[in-house]
Amino acid sequence: MPEKRPFLARKLKLRELVAVDVIAAAALLVAHISFLSLPGDASQEPFTGPLWFGWLISIVATAPMAVRRLWPGPVLALTLLGSALATMFDATREPWVPAAAALYIMAVTNRRPVLSLVAAVGSVVIAVAFTSVLTPAQFSKLPRDILFLVVPIMVAVWAVGRWVEARRSYTARSAHQLAQSMVGDERLRIARELHDVVAHSMSLIAVKAGIANHIADQRPEEARDALRVIESTSRTTLIEMRQMLGILRSSPTLPPTSASPPAEHGHGLTPAPGLADLPALAQQARSAGVDVTMSAPPSLSLPSGLELSAYRIVQEALTNVVKHAGPVACAVEVSVREGALRVSVVDSGRGGPARVPGSGHGLIGMRERVMMYGGQFSAGPSPSGGFAVSATLPCSGESP
């Protein structure tokens, strides 16, 4: 059951905000009605009109504030009218608070904010002008009270509303950009996984199919062995593809990035490959004619994402050996030294232009995996001939 956050630590829902506005409107209505019975002073005459008229002005000036979030435009118009009438007929002593509250909603929701500010300030000016006609004896002090109190309040409230709207827009844009970035990262992760799985398997299948085609008549037993490898590799690749698609279909939200491979519990799936699967990977390459020598610790306590990256680097490097070098000797070394996981794949092939560092999706994918952990990657012809791939991924694991 989700933990319940404190009232002040969570975002209020619309009905809760409306309830707060209803309470505030009721309090302001009571205050307005109480102003009707106050005696006059040096700056303002007492209210002398009919009581029902004073009540009507108070209701128009304050009651609409209860629904300012639902109909901000009409509420602003009514509160401005009520506040102006209250000022002209000496029916209030408060600085147009309901109108300012309605103006804030117009500014923060970006609904004609400039027009609403002009309407508010214009209403104040009209109220001052009519008051000068109705009560000329008090006009000398009243403009100072209204123009230097109500107008600054209106402008300040409007400015705060615009600032809040700008912050909300910035936050929304940032969240949208973050979501797009996560989607892009996830697409790259899926593309890397698909490339690593499909490229390795299809290269092995292509090599074995070519062998079977050439020796089918002369050496049928070897051809059958090649077909068995093709069948086994195809089944394994199909299982991995189904697992990947199953994870994508079952994820209710964006899947984790490649730094945190998706958990596969509860879907009947096998764990993501790691360093323990390297011997099987070497055996697949041997079946394609590559003489693989594997040097790796029997067990390492490393994060699963780091192990998956190391596995994919070795897989892609062996795939390149099968595709470009052919049946040559290849040395694979995996170790943990000085707080880093080191991967080295060196073959004795001829190298060549087709294997220039940085070309092809395979080398790019390997480099991206290493850069994701802030490591170092190099790939190119080795001094003794052939091609060498080297990767260093920082980690906290220790060699046993």
C-alpha positions in Angstrom: 0.0 0.0 0.0 1.6 3.4 -1.0 2.7 5.6 1.8 0.5 8.6 2.4 2.3 11.9 2.2 1.5 14.8 4.6 -1.1 17.2 3.5 1.4 20.1 2.9 3.9 17.9 1.1 1.7 16.9 -1.7 0.0 18.7 -4.6 -3.6 19.6 -3.8 -6.3 18.3 -6.1 -8.7 20.7 -7.9 -11.6 20.0 -5.6 -9.4 20.7 -2.5 -8.3 24.0 -4.0 -11.9 24.9 -4.8 -12.8 24.1 -1.2 -10.0 26.5 0.1 -11.4 29.2 -2.3 -14.9 28.7 -0.9 -13.7 29.2 2.6 -11.7 32.3 1.6 -14.7 33.7 -0.3 -17.0 33.2 2.7 -14.5 34.9 5.0 -14.2 37.9 2.7 -18.0 38.1 2.3 -18.3 38.3 6.1 -15.6 41.0 6.2 -17.3 43.0 3.5 -20.7 42.8 5.3 -19.0 44.0 8.5 -17.6 47.0 6.7 -21.1 48.2 5.9 -21.7 49.1 9.6 -18.4 50.9 10.2 -18.5 54.7 10.9 -16.7 57.1 8.6 -13.3 58.5 9.2 -11.0 61.1 7.7 -10.4 59.2 4.4 -13.8 57.5 3.8 -17.5 58.3 4.3 -19.6 55.6 6.0 -21.9 53.5 3.8 -25.3 55.2 3.6 -27.1 53.2 1.0 -29.8 50.6 1.5 -28.6 47.5 3.4 -29.7 45.2 0.6 -27.7 47.1 -1.9 -24.6 46.8 0.4 -25.2 43.1 0.7 -25.5 42.8 -3.1 -22.2 44.7 -3.7 -20.5 42.5 -1.1 -21.8 39.3 -2.8 -20.7 40.4 -6.3 -17.3 41.4 -5.0 -16.5 38.3 -3.0 -18.7 35.3 -3.7 -17.4 34.6 -7.3 -13.9 34.0 -5.9 -15.1 30.6 -4.7 -15.0 29.3 -8.4 -12.1 31.4 -9.7 -10.3 28.2 -10.8 -13.2 27.0 -12.8 -14.3 30.2 -14.6 -11.4 32.6 -14.1 -12.5 35.1 -16.8 -16.1 35.7 -15.6 -15.0 35.7 -12.0 -12.4 38.4 -12.7 -15.1 40.5 -14.4 -17.5 40.1 -11.5 -15.0 40.8 -8.7 -13.7 43.9 -10.5 -17.2 45.2 -10.9 -18.0 44.4 -7.2 -14.8 46.0 -5.9 -15.3 49.1 -8.1 -18.9 49.5 -6.8 -17.8 48.9 -3.2 -15.1 51.6 -3.6 -17.5 54.1 -5.2 -20.2 53.7 -2.5 -17.9 53.4 0.5 -19.0 49.8 1.0 -15.5 48.3 1.7 -12.2 49.0 3.5 -10.1 46.2 1.9 -7.8 46.6 -1.1 -9.6 44.6 -3.8 -8.4 41.2 -2.5 -11.0 39.1 -4.4 -10.1 40.8 -7.7 -6.4 40.3 -7.1 -7.0 36.6 -6.4 -8.9 36.3 -9.7 -6.2 38.2 -11.6 -3.6 35.8 -10.3 -5.5 32.8 -11.8 -5.7 34.6 -15.1 -1.9 35.2 -15.1 -0.9 31.8 -13.9 -3.1 30.0 -16.4 -1.8 32.2 -19.3 -5.4 33.2 -20.2 -5.0 36.6 -21.8 -2.7 37.8 -19.0 -1.9 41.2 -20.4 -5.6 42.0 -21.2 -6.6 40.9 -17.7 -4.0 43.2 -16.1 -5.2 46.1 -18.2 -8.8 45.4 -17.2 -7.8 45.3 -13.5 -5.9 48.6 -13.6 -8.5 50.2 -15.8 -11.2 49.2 -13.3 -9.2 50.9 -10.5 -8.9 54.1 -12.5 -12.6 54.1 -13.4 -13.5 53.6 -9.7 -11.3 56.5 -8.7 -12.9 58.7 -11.4 -16.4 57.9 -10.4 -15.6 58.4 -6.7 -14.3 61.9 -7.4 -17.7 62.7 -8.8 -19.7 61.0 -6.0 -17.7 62.2 -3.0 -15.6 65.2 -4.1 -15.0 66.2 -0.5 -13.0 63.0 0.2 -11.3 62.8 -3.2 -8.1 64.5 -2.1 -7.1 61.5 0.0 -8.8 58.6 -1.8 -6.8 58.6 -5.0 -3.6 58.3 -2.9 -5.0 55.3 -1.0 -6.2 53.5 -4.1 -3.6 54.3 -6.7 -0.6 53.7 -4.4 -2.1 50.6 -2.7 -4.5 48.8 -5.0 -2.6 49.3 -8.3 0.7 48.0 -6.9 -1.0 45.1 -5.3 -2.6 44.2 -8.7 0.6 44.5 -10.6 2.6 42.5 -8.0 0.0 39.7 -7.9 0.0 39.6 -11.7 3.8 39.5 -11.8 3.9 36.6 -9.3 1.3 34.7 -11.5 3.4 35.2 -14.6 6.5 34.0 -12.8 4.7 30.9 -11.5 3.4 30.2 -15.1 6.9 30.6 -16.5 8.4 28.2 -13.9 5.7 25.6 -14.6 6.3 25.9 -18.4 10.0 25.4 -17.8 9.4 22.4 -15.6 7.0 20.9 -18.2 9.5 21.4 -21.0 12.3 19.9 -19.0 10.2 16.9 -18.2 9.3 16.5 -21.9 12.9 16.8 -22.9 13.9 14.2 -20.2 11.3 11.8 -21.5 12.5 12.2 -25.1 16.0 11.7 -23.9 15.0 8.5 -22.1 13.2 7.2 -25.2 16.2 8.0 -27.3 18.5 6.2 -24.9 16.2 3.2 -24.8 16.1 3.0 -28.5 19.8 3.0 -28.6 19.9 0.3 -26.0 17.5 -1.9 -27.9 19.3 -1.3 -31.2 22.6 -2.4 -29.5 21.1 -5.5 -28.1 19.4 -6.4 -31.4 22.6 -5.8 -33.3 24.7 -7.9 -30.8 22.3 -10.8 -30.8 21.4 -10.9 -34.5 24.8 -10.0 -36.0 26.7 -12.6 -34.0 24.2 -15.4 -34.7 23.7 -14.5 -38.4 27.5 -14.4 -39.0 27.9 -17.8 -37.5 24.9 -19.1 -39.5 26.3 -17.6 -42.7 29.7 -19.2 -42.2 28.2 -22.6 -41.4 25.8 -22.5 -44.3 28.7 -21.7 -46.6 30.7 -24.6 -45.3 27.7 -27.0 -45.5 27.0 -25.9 -49.1 30.6 -26.6 -50.2 31.1 -30.0 -48.5 27.5 -31.4 -48.8 28.5 -33.8 -51.5 32.0 -34.7 -50.5 31.7 -34.8 -46.7 28.0 -35.2 -45.7 28.7 -35.8 -42.1 30.5 -32.5 -41.7 27.7 -30.8 -43.6 25.2 -32.3 -41.1 27.4 -31.0 -38.2 27.2 -27.5 -39.7 23.4 -27.8 -40.1 23.1 -28.8 -36.5 25.1 -25.7 -35.4 22.8 -23.6 -37.6 19.8 -25.1 -36.0 21.1 -24.6 -32.5 22.2 -21.0 -33.1 18.9 -20.2 -34.8 16.9 -21.5 -31.8 19.0 -19.7 -29.3 18.7 -16.4 -31.2 15.0 -16.9 -31.5 14.7 -17.4 -27.8 16.7 -14.2 -27.1 14.6 -12.2 -29.5 11.4 -13.5 -27.8 12.7 -12.6 -24.4 13.6 -9.1 -25.5 10.2 -8.5 -27.1 8.4 -10.0 -24.0 10.2 -7.5 -21.8 9.2 -4.6 -24.1 5.5 -5.7 -24.1 5.3 -6.3 -20.4 6.9 -3.0 -19.3 4.2 -0.5 -18.1 6.6 2.4 -18.4 9.9 3.2 -20.1 12.3 0.2 -19.6 15.5 0.9 -17.7 18.5 2.2 -19.6 21.4 0.0 -20.6 23.2 0.9 -17.4 20.5 -1.0 -15.5 19.4 -4.0 -17.6 15.7 -4.8 -17.1 14.9 -7.4 -14.5 13.4 -10.5 -16.0 11.8 -12.0 -12.9 8.2 -13.0 -13.2 8.3 -13.5 -17.0 9.8 -17.0 -17.1 12.9 -15.6 -18.8 16.6 -16.5 -18.3 18.9 -13.9 -16.8 20.8 -11.5 -19.0 24.1 -13.1 -20.2 27.2 -12.4 -18.2 30.9 -13.4 -17.8 29.8 -17.0 -16.8 28.5 -17.4 -20.4 31.8 -16.5 -22.1 32.9 -20.2 -22.5 29.7 -21.0 -24.4 30.4 -17.9 -26.6 33.9 -19.1 -27.3 32.6 -22.6 -28.2 30.3 -21.0 -30.8 33.2 -19.2 -32.4 35.2 -22.4 -32.4 32.4 -24.1 -34.3 32.8 -21.5 -37.0 36.5 -22.4 -37.3 38.1 -19.7 -35.0 40.7 -21.1 -32.6 39.6 -19.2 -29.5 41.8 -19.2 -26.4 39.7 -17.9 -23.4 41.3 -16.5 -20.2 38.7 -15.4 -17.7 38.3 -15.8 -13.9 35.8 -18.5 -12.9 33.6 -16.1 -11.0 33.4 -12.3 -10.4 31.1 -10.3 -8.1 30.2 -7.5 -10.5 27.0 -5.6 -11.4 24.9 -7.4 -13.9 24.9 -4.4 -16.3 28.7 -4.4 -16.3 28.9 -8.1 -17.0 26.4 -7.8 -19.8 28.5 -5.0 -21.4 31.6 -7.1 -21.2 29.8 -10.1 -22.6 28.5 -8.0 -25.6 31.9 -6.6 -26.2 33.5 -10.0 -26.4 30.5 -11.3 -28.5 30.8 -8.4 -31.1 34.6 -8.8 -31.2 34.3 -12.5 -31.9 31.6 -11.8 -34.5 34.0 -9.5 -36.3 36.7 -12.2 -36.2 34.3 -14.7 -37.8 33.2 -12.2 -40.5 36.5 -10.5 -41.4 39.4 -12.8 -40.3 38.0 -16.3 -40.9 39.5 -19.4 -39.2 42.4 -17.8 -37.3 43.7 -17.9 -33.8 42.1 -15.5 -31.3 42.9 -14.8 -27.7 40.3 -13.5 -25.3 41.3 -12.2 -21.9 39.0 -10.9 -19.2 40.3 -9.8 -15.9 39.8 -7.3 -13.0 42.9 -5.2 -12.1 43.2 -1.9 -10.3 39.5 -1.5 -9.9 38.6 -2.0 -13.5 37.2 -4.8 -15.7 39.6 -5.3 -18.6 38.6 -7.0 -21.8 41.0 -7.9 -24.6 40.3 -9.7 -27.9 43.2 -10.1 -30.3 43.2 -12.2 -33.4 46.0 -13.2 -35.8 44.1 -12.3 -39.0 45.1 -9.9 -41.7 43.1 -6.8 -40.5 42.4 -4.5 -43.4 40.3 -1.5 -44.5 37.0 -3.2 -43.7 38.1 -3.2 -40.0 39.1 0.5 -39.6 38.3 1.6 -36.1 35.0 3.5 -35.8 33.5 1.9 -38.9 30.3 -0.2 -38.7 27.7 -0.4 -36.0 29.5 -3.1 -34.0 32.5 -1.0 -33.1 30.3 2.0 -32.4 28.1 -0.1 -30.1 31.2 -1.4 -28.2 32.5 2.1 -27.8 29.1 3.4 -26.5 29.0 0.6 -23.9 32.4 1.5 -22.6 31.8 5.2 -22.6 28.6 4.6 -20.7 30.8 3.5 -17.7 33.4 6.2 -18.3 35.9 3.7 -19.5 38.5 3.5 -22.3 38.1 1.7 -25.6 40.4 1.1 -28.6 40.1 -1.1 -31.7 42.6 -1.4 -34.6 45.3 -3.4 -36.2 47.8 -4.9 -33.7 51.6 -4.4 -34.1 52.1 -8.1 -34.7 49.3 -8.3 -37.3 45.7 -9.1 -36.9 43.2 -7.0 -35.1 42.9 -6.0 -31.4 40.0 -4.8 -29.3 40.6 -3.5 -25.8 38.1 -2.2 -23.3 38.5 -0.9 -19.7 35.4 -0.5 -17.6 35.7 1.0 -14.1 34.2 -1.2 -11.4 34.3 -2.0 -7.7 34.6 -5.8 -8.1 37.6 -7.7 -7.0 39.1 -10.7 -8.6 38.8 -13.9 -6.6 
